[in-house]
Amino acid sequence: MLSLIVLYTARAAECVAFYAALGLDFVPERHGTGPPHHAAVLPDGLVFEIYPASDGRGTGALRLGFTARAAGLAPGRHLLRDPDGRTVDVRVPDVGEG
């Protein structure tokens, strides 16, 4: 089972705002002397983290999919782009659908 996804980005604040708008609840974290970053724990326990890119470390092409009740999106499937240009496939369930 997948338990962790980490995005490395030069646009951390914009990415946090983008994914928070999809319903992810981020908290700021810092482990020891590591860089400050943001983490969200999804309902199934998956941890989704956004770290600042450094030393050429960036997350390149990646496609993510979420089921979310995102504010402002009608029920159905939506293909969005995050601030780094990654495709984000968002499925918004109909009212009453799990």
C-alpha positions as CSV (number, residue, x, y, z in Angstrom):
1,M,0.0,0.0,0.0
2,L,1.3,3.4,-0.9
3,S,1.9,5.5,2.3
4,L,3.9,8.6,1.2
5,I,4.1,11.0,-1.7
6,V,6.6,13.9,-1.6
7,L,6.5,16.7,-4.1
8,Y,9.7,18.9,-4.4
9,T,9.0,22.3,-5.8
10,A,10.3,25.8,-6.2
11,R,6.7,27.0,-5.7
12,A,5.9,25.5,-2.3
13,A,3.5,28.1,-1.1
14,E,1.5,28.1,-4.4
15,C,1.4,24.3,-4.4
16,V,0.2,24.2,-0.8
17,A,-2.6,26.7,-1.7
18,F,-3.5,24.7,-4.8
19,Y,-3.8,21.3,-3.0
20,A,-5.4,22.8,0.0
21,A,-8.2,24.1,-2.3
22,L,-8.8,20.5,-3.3
23,G,-9.4,19.7,0.4
24,L,-6.0,18.6,1.7
25,D,-5.4,19.9,5.2
26,F,-1.7,20.8,5.5
27,V,0.3,21.4,8.7
28,P,3.8,22.9,8.7
29,E,6.5,20.4,9.8
30,R,10.2,20.3,10.2
31,H,12.2,17.2,11.2
32,G,15.5,17.9,13.0
33,T,17.6,20.1,10.8
34,G,15.7,19.3,7.7
35,P,13.8,21.9,5.6
36,P,10.5,23.3,6.7
37,H,7.7,21.6,4.6
38,H,4.0,20.9,4.7
39,A,2.2,17.6,5.2
40,A,-1.4,16.4,4.9
41,V,-2.7,13.0,5.9
42,L,-5.4,11.7,3.7
43,P,-8.3,9.6,5.0
44,D,-6.7,6.3,4.0
45,G,-3.5,7.3,5.9
46,L,-1.4,8.4,2.9
47,V,0.9,11.2,3.8
48,F,1.2,13.9,1.1
49,E,4.1,16.3,1.6
50,I,5.3,19.4,-0.2
51,Y,9.0,20.2,0.2
52,P,11.0,23.1,-1.2
53,A,13.2,22.0,-4.1
54,S,17.0,22.3,-3.5
55,D,20.2,21.3,-5.3
56,G,18.3,20.4,-8.5
57,R,15.9,18.2,-6.6
58,G,12.5,18.8,-8.1
59,T,9.6,16.6,-8.9
60,G,9.2,16.6,-12.6
61,A,6.4,15.1,-14.7
62,L,3.9,13.4,-12.5
63,R,0.2,12.8,-12.7
64,L,-1.9,12.7,-9.5
65,G,-5.5,11.8,-9.0
66,F,-7.8,12.7,-6.1
67,T,-11.4,12.3,-5.2
68,A,-12.3,15.5,-3.5
69,R,-15.2,17.8,-2.7
70,A,-13.3,20.7,-4.0
71,A,-14.8,24.2,-3.5
72,G,-16.0,25.6,-6.7
73,L,-15.9,22.4,-8.8
74,A,-19.0,20.7,-10.1
75,P,-19.5,17.0,-9.7
76,G,-17.6,15.0,-12.3
77,R,-14.0,14.7,-13.5
78,H,-11.7,17.7,-13.9
79,L,-8.2,17.8,-15.3
80,L,-6.3,20.6,-13.6
81,R,-2.7,21.8,-13.6
82,D,-0.8,22.6,-10.4
83,P,1.6,25.6,-10.1
84,D,4.4,23.4,-11.5
85,G,2.3,22.2,-14.5
86,R,1.6,18.7,-13.2
87,T,-1.7,17.2,-14.3
88,V,-4.0,16.7,-11.4
89,D,-7.1,14.5,-12.2
90,V,-9.8,15.5,-9.7
91,R,-13.0,13.5,-9.4
92,V,-15.8,15.3,-7.5
93,P,-18.5,12.9,-6.4
94,D,-22.2,13.7,-6.8
95,V,-24.1,14.6,-3.7
96,G,-24.8,11.5,-1.7
97,E,-22.1,9.5,-3.5
98,G,-19.2,8.2,-1.3
